[in-house]
Amino acid sequence: MPVFRPITKSSNRLKYTKETITNNFDQCFAQILKARRVECGLSQAKLAESALMGVHHISLLERGLKEPSLEDAFQLAKALELDIGDFVTDVVSLQKKNGNRPSA
């Protein structure tokens, strides 16, 4: 998980940079993507083939090293036979569980 660095502290509310929140989304997306891929019994290579992506791209997404695009999310949800709404809801729920607000 990334280290979150507050940029200001006023009373009890911390404000985070956009980069930190984006990184959190990337990490949550990565965790959900890998969990769903494993649940489906797919290798990264099989998922990449089904989603019309490269294996390296899948690897970067699963490690949270690449920011997923909306197109990535749609292609991956389709390849994993998931509803895109459920897939994104899982990511946002994990963000909330981790105590961070979802990115807009």
N, C-alpha and C positions, 0 to 999 in steps of 0.2 A: 504494500500500500504506500502511496506517496505521503510525504511529510507535508502537512498543511501549515503554512506560515501566515499568520494573520498580519494584515498590513496596518490595521489600527485596532485599538480596543477602547470602546466607549461604553461605560457602565459594564454590563455583563454580556454585551453583544460583540462578537468578533466579526470583522468584515474580511472576506477573502478575495484575493485577486481572481480575475476571470480565468487565468491560467491554472490556478489551483483547482477551481471547480471543474474546469474542462478535464484536467488530469484525473480527477475523481471519477467523472463520467467514463473516461477511457478505461480506467481500472475496473469499474463496475461492469461495463460492457464486456471487457475481457473475461472476467470471472463467469458471467452468465453465458457468454458464447462457448467457452470451454466446457462448462457444466452441461449445457444442452448438447454439444457435439458428442461428449462422452456418453450421455444418456441414450443417444441415438446409435451408439456403437460405431461411430464413424472415425476414421483417421483424418488427420488434417488434409491429406492428399485427396481422400474421397470427398470431403466437404468442399475443398477447393474446386474439384472437378464439377460437382453438382451446382456450385454457386458461380461457376465461370470466373474463378479468381485463381491467382497463383498461390502455391503452398506458402511461399515466403510472406505474402500479404496476410494470409490466415494466421501465420505464426506471429507476425507483428501485432495484429489485432488481439490475439489471445494473450499476448504479454503486455498489452496496454501501451505499446510503443508507437502505435499509429492511431490517429483520431479516425474513428469510423465515420464514413459519409452516410447520408440517408440512403443512397443507392446500395451501399454495403449492407446496411441493416435489412433492406427489403430482400436483397439477393440471398443473404444468409438465412433469414426467416423462411423464405420459400424453400431453400435447400434442406433446412431442418424440419420442414413441414410444420412450421409454427405460424400462428397468426401474428402479424407484425405488431399489433396492439399489445398482445400478451408479452411478446419479446421485449418491447420497450418498457412496458409496465414492470416487468421483472427487474430491468436495469434500474429504473427509478426507485423501486421498492428497496433494492439493495443499497442505493445511495442514502435513502432515508434511514434505513437500519443502521448504516454506518455513521449516522448523525450529521450528514451533510445535506444541504438543500440541493435539489435537482437543478441542473443548468437550464436556462431558458432557451 
